Amino acid sequence: MTEGTLAERYARVKAGIGSNTRLIAVSKTRSVEEIKALLKLGHRDFGENYPQELKAKAAALQKDIRWHFIGHLQRSNVKHVVGIASLIHSVDSERLLDEIEKRSAALGITTDVLLQVHIAQEETKHGFSPEEVRGLLAGAPALGRWPHLRILGLMGMATNTEDMDQVRREFRSLAELHRELRAHPGLRPEDFTELSMGMSGDAAVAVEEGSTLVRVGTAIFGERSGKATG
Ligand SMILES: *Cc1c(COP(=O)(O)O)cnc(C)c1O
């Protein structure tokens, strides 16, 4: 999966997802030089997981990059992300929505977000349950409560398993929830168009199940040496 030069891997990944899905190159832990190499190939969508790292890279790199925040976001870090990220994929609580609203209002901007939904079997993945998302939208007329947010869709991560049938079922359930919620009176159907699902190991399945945004790191940049967490 990770043989060849960066340009070869990038071309392979792009060809694999087709033209209806946007590719986000996940550049967490990668150097500014590695990102520049992909910029030279014309790529502009990059995904980051850590607020301070996003902030530092955004300051160091050209301004036409579209940064996607995809990691777990704590409310105390919202100030580092709002105003930089063009889309926050990983909004997983009502309090976080409120905090992003507050910060966006203070800056006088509108922030685009996705609601992260827990579809995997692992306990460790963050996100709303489908019931919580329905409750969130039923309980609050979403547009009125967060006037500085645009909720553009859903994000999910499948179980980390070799069983692609299970992965497919999880992606399909997210796509079905997305279709269901599009009709919700608290959302603008013309806004609610994005479905962020698929990573290096399961992007092909995600695209088949309707993904509009795939988040691919390893298959483009190679294996991450990783943070020393043992
Ligand atoms: C790291 C990460 C990715 C990319 O994972 P790869 O397996 O390297 O493609 C995608 N999405 C999220 C949320 C991530 O944290």
The ligand as a Gaussian input file, in Angstrom:
#p B3LYP/6-31G(d) Opt

LIG

0 1
 C       -5.230000       9.483000      11.394000
 C       -6.621000       9.603000      10.934000
 C       -6.969000       9.295000       9.607000
 C       -5.991000       8.754000       8.579000
 O       -5.633000       7.448000       8.895000
 P       -4.742000       6.564000       7.888000
 O       -5.017000       5.182000       8.294000
 O       -3.328000       6.976000       8.087000
 O       -5.217000       6.858000       6.500000
 C       -8.291000       9.500000       9.225000
 N       -9.216000       9.955000      10.083000
 C       -8.928000      10.252000      11.361000
 C       -9.988000      10.764000      12.256000
 C       -7.620000      10.070000      11.825000
 O       -7.349000      10.341000      13.106000

